[in-house]
Amino acid sequence: MKSWRASQCLISAISFIVFVFLDLLDLLLCHFYRFIDGFMGEDISTCYCHKTRGKKARFGVEEGLVSKTLYGRKNFFRGVGILNFRRNEVGITPMVKSSNSSTRWSDCNCESCVSWQQSGELNLHVVVKEPSPDTNEDCTEKPTENVIFLHGFLASSSFWSETIFPTPFEAAKQSYRFFAVDLLGFGRSPKPRECLYTLKDHVEMVEKSVINQFQLDTFHIVAHSMGCIIGLALAAKYKKTVKSITLVAPPYFPSSNKEASVAVLNKLAERRIWPPLLFGTSIMSWDLHFMFKDMTRHTHHSAWHTMHNVICGGSVLVDNYLEAVDNARVEITVIQGDKDQVVPLECSHNLKLKVPRAKVTIISNSNHSTVIIGREEHFMSSLEQVWSSAVENHKLKNIQVEI
C-alpha cells in the first residue's frame, strides 16, 4: 500500500512539472503563431486562451452547441495571473462552407488532408460494403438492412473496414449493407477551417452523406467511443427509423451537473502522464498500423473542436438523446472491455442505470480497442444477434402502430 501511494505521489509530482512546462509552451506558441500569422498575411484566428463573456453570441452559434471547456482550459500561468493576454477575436461560422478550400501556412498538405478540396460538394468519405453477389441471387434487390458504423476520436472508417468488414459471416453478407464513415475532420473527409465541429455539424454531415445520399429508410447504428455520442444524437433524430444502436465503450456521464462538460474533460483528459493514453488525450485536449495512420489524418482544428464540442460539450445532451431513443423502444446494446483505460467502466454502468432495459456486456481482458480488434468474429456474432432481435422488434412496433 505504501509503495502504491509513493508511486502515485511520484506520478502526480512529475505530472505537475510536465504540465507546467506545457502550459508555458502553450502561451509562448500562442504568441509565436500570432506573430507568424500576421507576418504571412493570414487572418489571426480565434483564440480560446482568455475567458470572455459573450463569445458564443459573437460566433453566431446556438446556445449549447459550443462547449464551456473551450474557454475553461487550465493553465498554471494564467491561473496565477502571469502572462495574461487577450488576442483579437474573429467570428467563425458554425457550419461547413464549400468555399473554404484554401490552406494556411501551418496546415498539413498531405493527400488525406487536402483531397476533399478537389470536390465541389462537401460530403463525408464513406466506405460501403455491399452484400456479396456470390450469395445473393437477385443482385438488383435492395439489402434488407443497413448499418452505419461510426468511429471514435483520432480514428477513421479504417477502424471498421479493416476489422469488421472482412470478417466472414455469410448471414451478414447476404442481408446487410455496411457504411463506415470518416467523420467530419477525420480520415479522408473534409476538414474545413470555418467550422466549430459541433455535435450538430457531425450529425448533419452523416445525415447528408449517408442517410440522404443512399436513401436509407431504416438502419442500425454501431459506434465506438466518441462515435457513441454522435450515434445517440443521430438515433434520437431518427428514432422512428433506427432499429438498433450498439455502443462500444460509450463515454457517458450523467448530465445533471451544469458543469458536466468540464467534469467530462477532467475525467477523460486528466492532467497526468500515466497511463500513456490519458497523457495523449490530455495533450490533445489542450495499436495497429492503420490506427497509427489514423492518428495523423486530421487537423488540430478539427480534432481540438471535436474533442471539446462533441465529447465534452455533447455530454450535456446525451441524457435527452437516451430518453428519446428509450421512449421509441429502440434496441440499445452496450459493449465495453474491463481493461479500458480511456473510458471508465462507470460509463457503461451509468448508462444501464439511466436505461435499465439496455443490454450491457463487459468483455474480460479487453481494453478500449481490443474489445473489437482481435476478437472480430465474436464481435460480429454479437452484432448479428442484436440486429436480428431488433428487426423482429421493429416489425412488432409497426404492427402495433397499424392496429
Secondary structure, DSSP 4 states (H G I P E B T S, - for coil): -HHHHHHHHHHHHHHHHHHHHHHHHHHHHHHHHHHHHHHTTPPPPP--SS--TTHHHHHT--TTTS-GGGT----HHHHTTSS----------SS--TT-----TTS--SHHHHGGGGSSS----EEEEPPPTTT-S-TTSPPSEEEEEE--TT--THHHHTTTTTS--HHHHHHEEEEEE--TTBTTS---SS----HHHHHHHHIIIIIITTT-SSEEEEEETTHHHHHHHHHHHTTTTEEEEEEES-------STTHHHHHHHHHS-S-S-SHHHHHHHHHH---HHHHHHTTSB-HHHHHHHIIIIIITTHHHHHHHHHHHHHTT-EEEEEEETT-SSS-THHHHHHHHHSTTSEEEEETT--TTTTTTT-HHHHHHHHHHHHHHHHHHHHHHHHHHH-
